[in-house]
Amino acid sequence: MQYVIWQGRIWSINHSQDEGGWGRPYDHGLNNPHTITGGHYDHVHVTYRS
């Protein structure tokens, strides 16, 4: 897994700021992160790299 976005937060195992907590505010991306869908409030976004 590379990162997870949910409930307006982003968490990555590779980001030291995310250790021991539930990530940082998600404030960027292709869609407006301040909307329900763009902020991933209505679904979980998981990016997986094998």
N, C-alpha and C positions, 0 to 999 in steps of 0.2 A: 504494500500500500504506500502511496506517495503522500496523499493528503485527503482529509475529510472536511466538507463544508456543510454546516447545519445550523439552523437558528441564528443566522447572521454571524457565525464564528467559523474560523478556519483553524485546523489543527494538522500539524505535520510532525512526523517522527524526526525529521531532519532539521527542525527549527528549535534552537536551544530555548527560546522564549516560551515554547509550548510544553516543556517538560514539567510534569506534575500538575498540569492544569488543563483547562479546556480552551486552549488556543487564544487567538487574537481576533479582534473584530474583522470581519470580512468586508472590505470597503472598496473592492475593485472587481473587475471582470468584464465579460462581454455584455452582460445584462446589468441593469441598474440594481446595485446591491441593496437599495433602500425599498425595493418592492418585495412582495411576498415571495414570488418565484425567483427573482434575481438574487435575493438574500438567502435563498434556500431554506425558507421557513416552512414551505409546504412539501419538501422532499429532501432526502439526504443525497449529497453529491460525494461520490468516492472515486478517486483516481488511483488506479492500480497500474503499476509498472512491473512486468515480470523480468 
